[in-house]
Amino acid sequence: MSLRGKAAIVGIGELKPSKTPPPGKTGWGLIAEVSRMAIEDAGLRKEDIDGIICEPPLMEPAAGPPSLMAEYLQIPIRYGGVAGIFGASGAGMIWRAAAVIDAGLCDNVLCVTGERTDPKAWGNLAAQMEASLAFSPEAQFENPHGPLLANSGYALIAQRHAYEYGTTDEQRARIAVDQRTNACANPDALFYGKPITVEDVLGSRMVCSPLHLLEIVMPCSGAAAVIVTSADRAKSMRNPPAYLLGAGEFITHGSVTYAPSLTTSPIKVSAARAFKMAGVSPRDIDMVSVYDCYTITVLITLEDAGFCKKGEGGPFVEATDMTYKGTLPLNTHGGQMSFGQAGLAGGMSHVTEAARQLMGRAGERQVPDCELVFVNGNGGIMSEQASLVLGTAATL
């Protein structure tokens, strides 16, 4: 079975990230607002939506099944699903929506996620340890050595990559710098108008060796949604469709201590499947939109997806212009490091930006003649991976 060309993204909704929790609004409220935006952007009515795939707010009570989402939005649905793969959920929702549409279960699917986040809460070590116990059965064996959550887990990966391949801090910093350049062309980005240099990155506080503060996302509040419909219906919609051409998913572990490898991720499999279904290769891609919770995440993604050979990611990012004006535009909205990471909605921002570029709606940061985009979502600590290839009508 192939989903190539069976469905397309036809509507986008995204809230501007906020460093402080929006007063008077809950995560559910943010999701409702961004859902309305996406439905209106597609030129549809709420009554036209008959499927919902969601990732409810993690930080709030009642973060449960799609029935709660349907009830809250007052949308009766013929299909409801939760992607359930954390940061990979945004990308994972798209191929799931295409699959249920192709199966005839529904016509127009709302894919949505959002979060109201207080960054101060993330500095509470006790809260982090409690959270790790809730998410990982192995945490009881790991927490005596300190909670092995995101910072320390990705630091392990970065240390190992440096040991095996000689990757330098300066090379990783280049990723953060180019993405900040992109954010400076995006008025909605948290760090709009605040360019940085490699020296700025290396001079920022060391959080967990070898990762510096400017190599790491900052939690924020926000929400993002897209509308997916069939390829046939997409032809008559308001916006130029962003067609799903290929998809792949692969999961190998939950806790990083059980990862088969620290330097080769499940992306190697998920990306290969997406490219095979799409019938294209990394050489054909015009723009890359991939999860970037840390600089090392981007570097390993580029290697495992085939944009460069394993171990050559450091020299590759150092020699490649990854800005929206460059030879390999990457995370043109600024990525989560410079646009913002609104919980699991952060992963959806890579999907919305890919769709914008393919629709020709990216404004100053528009990539010329953008027809093929590679998207990757990453859950956990390089654990769950969902890869997509999206394209314009010309690529069908």
C-alpha positions in Angstrom: 0.0 0.0 0.0 1.2 3.5 -0.9 -0.1 6.8 0.3 1.7 8.7 -2.5 -0.5 11.5 -3.7 -3.6 10.3 -1.9 -4.0 13.3 0.4 -2.9 16.9 0.9 -2.6 19.6 3.5 -5.0 22.4 2.5 -5.2 24.6 5.6 -2.8 25.9 8.2 -3.3 27.4 11.7 -0.5 28.5 14.0 -0.3 30.7 17.0 2.7 33.0 17.6 4.8 31.4 20.4 4.7 33.1 23.8 7.5 33.0 26.4 4.9 33.5 29.2 1.6 31.6 29.5 -1.2 33.5 27.8 -3.4 35.0 30.5 -6.9 33.6 30.8 -6.2 30.8 28.3 -5.7 27.1 28.8 -4.0 24.7 26.5 -7.4 23.5 25.3 -8.3 27.1 24.6 -5.2 27.5 22.4 -6.1 24.3 20.5 -9.6 25.6 19.9 -8.3 28.9 18.6 -5.8 27.3 16.2 -8.3 24.8 15.0 -10.6 27.6 14.0 -7.7 29.3 12.2 -6.9 26.1 10.2 -10.5 25.4 9.2 -11.0 29.0 8.0 -7.7 29.0 6.2 -8.8 25.9 4.2 -12.1 27.7 3.3 -14.1 25.1 5.2 -16.8 25.2 7.9 -16.5 23.4 11.2 -19.3 21.1 10.0 -17.0 19.9 7.2 -14.6 18.4 9.6 -15.3 14.7 10.3 -12.0 13.5 11.6 -9.7 14.6 14.3 -6.1 13.4 15.1 -4.7 15.2 18.1 -2.1 15.4 20.7 -3.8 17.0 23.8 -1.9 19.3 26.1 0.5 17.3 28.2 0.5 19.7 31.1 -3.2 19.8 31.8 -5.8 17.5 33.3 -8.1 15.7 30.9 -5.3 15.2 28.4 -7.1 12.2 27.1 -8.8 10.7 24.0 -10.1 12.3 20.9 -13.7 12.3 22.3 -12.7 15.0 24.7 -11.3 17.0 21.8 -14.4 16.5 19.7 -16.6 17.5 22.6 -14.6 20.6 23.4 -14.6 21.7 19.8 -18.2 20.6 19.3 -17.3 18.6 16.2 -19.0 15.2 15.7 -16.4 12.9 14.1 -16.4 9.7 12.1 -12.7 9.1 13.1 -10.7 10.1 16.1 -7.1 9.3 16.8 -4.1 10.3 19.0 -0.7 10.0 17.4 1.0 9.3 20.7 4.6 9.6 19.6 5.5 12.8 21.5 7.6 15.2 19.3 7.1 13.0 16.2 3.3 13.4 16.5 3.0 16.4 14.2 4.5 14.5 11.3 2.9 11.2 12.4 -0.6 12.8 12.2 -0.2 13.6 8.5 0.2 10.1 7.2 -2.4 8.8 9.6 -4.9 11.4 8.3 -4.0 10.4 4.7 -4.5 6.7 5.6 -8.0 7.1 7.1 -9.1 9.4 4.3 -7.8 6.9 1.7 -9.7 4.1 3.6 -13.0 6.1 3.2 -13.5 6.6 7.0 -13.7 10.4 6.7 -13.2 13.3 4.3 -11.5 16.2 6.1 -9.2 15.6 9.1 -8.1 18.2 11.6 -4.6 17.5 12.9 -3.9 19.7 16.0 -1.8 20.0 19.1 -1.0 22.8 21.5 0.4 23.6 24.9 0.3 26.3 27.6 3.7 26.1 29.2 5.3 27.9 32.1 9.1 27.7 31.5 9.8 28.2 35.2 8.3 24.8 35.9 11.0 23.1 33.8 13.7 24.2 36.2 12.3 22.2 39.1 14.5 19.1 39.4 12.0 17.2 41.6 9.3 17.8 39.1 11.5 16.5 36.3 12.3 13.3 38.3 8.6 12.8 39.0 7.8 13.3 35.3 10.5 10.8 34.3 8.9 8.2 36.6 5.6 8.7 34.9 6.9 8.3 31.4 9.6 5.7 31.7 9.4 2.3 33.4 13.2 2.3 33.5 13.4 5.6 35.4 13.5 3.9 38.8 16.9 2.5 37.8 18.1 5.7 36.2 17.0 8.4 38.6 19.5 7.4 41.3 22.2 8.8 39.0 20.2 11.9 38.1 17.1 12.1 35.9 18.1 11.0 32.4 15.8 13.4 30.6 16.3 15.5 27.5 19.4 17.6 28.4 21.5 14.7 29.7 20.2 12.3 27.1 21.1 14.5 24.1 24.4 15.5 25.7 25.3 11.8 25.8 24.5 11.6 22.1 26.6 14.7 21.3 29.5 13.4 23.4 29.5 10.1 21.6 29.2 11.6 18.2 32.2 13.9 19.0 34.2 10.8 20.2 33.4 8.7 17.2 33.6 11.2 14.4 35.4 14.3 15.8 32.4 16.5 15.6 33.2 19.9 17.1 31.3 22.5 19.2 31.8 25.0 16.4 30.2 22.7 13.9 27.1 22.2 16.0 26.9 25.9 16.7 26.6 26.6 13.0 23.2 25.0 13.0 21.9 27.3 15.7 23.3 30.3 13.9 21.7 29.5 10.5 18.4 28.8 12.1 18.5 32.1 14.0 19.1 33.8 10.7 15.9 32.2 9.4 14.1 33.3 12.6 15.1 36.9 11.8 13.1 36.7 8.6 10.0 35.4 10.6 8.1 38.0 12.6 6.3 35.3 14.6 9.6 33.7 15.9 10.5 34.1 19.5 13.9 35.4 18.6 12.9 37.6 15.6 15.4 40.4 15.1 18.1 38.8 17.4 20.9 37.3 15.2 23.7 35.3 16.8 27.2 34.2 15.9 29.1 31.0 16.5 31.0 32.9 19.2 27.7 33.7 20.9 26.6 30.1 20.9 30.0 28.9 22.4 29.9 31.7 24.9 26.5 30.9 26.2 26.1 29.0 29.4 27.1 25.3 29.4 23.9 23.4 30.3 25.0 19.8 30.0 28.4 19.2 28.4 28.9 19.6 25.5 25.6 21.4 24.9 25.4 25.2 25.4 22.3 27.2 26.2 21.9 28.5 22.6 21.9 24.9 21.3 18.8 24.0 23.2 15.1 24.9 22.8 13.3 27.0 25.3 9.8 25.8 26.3 7.0 28.2 25.4 3.2 28.3 24.8 1.6 27.9 21.4 -0.5 25.7 19.1 -0.5 24.5 15.5 -3.0 22.7 13.3 -3.4 21.6 9.7 -6.4 20.3 7.6 -5.8 17.2 5.5 -8.2 16.2 2.8 -8.2 13.9 -0.2 -6.1 14.7 -3.3 -9.3 15.1 -5.4 -10.9 17.5 -3.0 -7.7 19.4 -2.6 -7.7 20.5 -6.2 -10.7 22.7 -5.7 -9.6 24.2 -2.3 -8.6 27.8 -1.6 -4.9 27.2 -1.1 -2.4 25.3 -3.3 -2.2 21.8 -1.8 0.9 20.4 -0.1 0.6 16.7 -1.2 1.8 13.8 0.9 4.2 11.9 -1.3 6.0 9.6 1.1 5.9 8.6 4.8 7.8 6.4 7.1 7.9 5.7 10.8 10.2 3.7 13.1 10.7 3.3 16.8 13.5 1.3 18.5 13.4 2.3 22.2 11.9 4.4 24.9 14.8 5.2 27.3 18.0 6.3 25.8 19.8 3.7 27.9 18.2 1.1 25.7 19.0 2.7 22.4 20.7 0.3 19.9 23.1 3.1 19.0 23.7 6.7 20.3 24.9 7.9 16.9 22.6 6.1 14.4 18.9 6.8 15.0 15.6 5.2 13.8 15.5 8.0 11.2 17.7 5.9 9.0 14.7 3.5 8.5 11.8 6.1 8.6 13.4 8.4 6.1 14.4 5.6 3.7 10.8 4.5 3.7 9.5 8.0 3.1 11.9 8.6 0.2 11.1 5.2 -1.4 7.3 5.8 -1.3 7.8 9.3 -2.8 10.2 8.0 -5.5 12.7 10.7 -4.8 16.1 11.0 -3.0 17.7 13.6 -0.6 19.3 15.1 -3.7 15.9 16.1 -5.0 14.8 18.0 -1.8 14.4 21.8 -2.0 14.0 22.4 1.7 14.4 20.5 5.0 12.1 20.9 8.0 13.2 18.7 10.8 12.9 18.5 14.6 15.6 20.5 16.3 15.3 20.2 20.0 19.1 20.3 20.1 21.7 21.0 17.5 22.9 17.4 17.7 19.3 16.3 16.7 19.6 18.2 13.4 23.1 16.9 12.7 22.2 13.2 13.2 18.9 13.7 11.2 20.8 15.0 8.2 23.2 12.0 8.4 20.6 9.3 8.9 18.2 10.8 6.3 21.0 10.6 3.7 21.9 14.3 3.1 25.4 13.4 4.0 27.3 10.2 5.1 27.4 9.0 8.7 30.1 10.8 10.6 30.3 13.6 8.1 27.5 15.7 9.6 29.9 18.1 11.3 31.9 19.2 8.2 28.6 19.1 6.2 26.8 21.7 8.4 29.9 23.8 8.6 30.3 24.0 4.8 26.6 24.3 3.9 24.5 27.4 4.0 21.3 26.3 5.7 19.5 29.7 5.7 16.5 30.3 3.6 18.8 31.9 1.0 21.2 28.9 1.1 21.9 25.8 -0.9 20.0 23.6 1.6 17.4 25.7 3.4 16.7 24.1 6.8 14.0 25.0 9.3 13.2 28.3 7.5 10.8 29.4 10.3 13.7 29.4 12.7 13.2 25.8 14.0 12.2 25.1 17.6 15.5 26.6 18.8 14.6 30.1 17.5 10.9 30.0 16.5 9.9 28.2 19.8 9.0 24.8 21.1 5.4 24.8 22.4 5.4 21.3 23.8 4.3 18.7 21.3 3.0 21.6 19.1 6.7 22.4 18.4 6.9 19.3 16.2 3.9 20.5 14.2 5.6 23.8 13.4 7.9 21.8 11.0 4.8 20.5 9.2 3.2 24.0 9.0 6.4 25.6 7.7 6.8 22.9 5.0 3.2 23.5 3.9 3.7 27.2 3.8 6.8 26.9 1.6 5.1 24.5 -0.8 2.1 26.9 -1.0 4.3 29.9 -1.6 3.2 31.6 1.6 6.4 32.0 3.5 6.9 35.7 2.9 10.5 37.1 3.2 11.9 33.6 3.9 10.2 31.9 0.9 12.5 29.4 -0.8 12.4 30.0 -4.6 10.8 27.2 -6.7 10.2 25.0 -3.6 8.5 21.8 -4.8 9.8 19.1 -2.5 10.3 19.2 1.3 11.6 16.6 3.7 10.0 16.7 7.2 11.0 14.7 10.2 9.5 14.5 13.7 11.4 13.2 16.7 10.0 11.9 19.9 11.7 11.2 23.2 15.5 11.0 23.0 16.0 10.1 19.3 13.3 7.4 19.9 10.1 7.7 17.9 10.7 9.0 14.4 8.2 10.0 11.7 9.4 11.1 8.2 7.5 12.7 5.4 8.1 13.9 1.9 5.7 16.6 0.9 5.4 18.2 -2.6 3.4 20.4 -4.9 1.1 19.4 -7.7 4.1 19.5 -10.1 5.7 16.6 -8.2 2.7 14.2 -8.5 
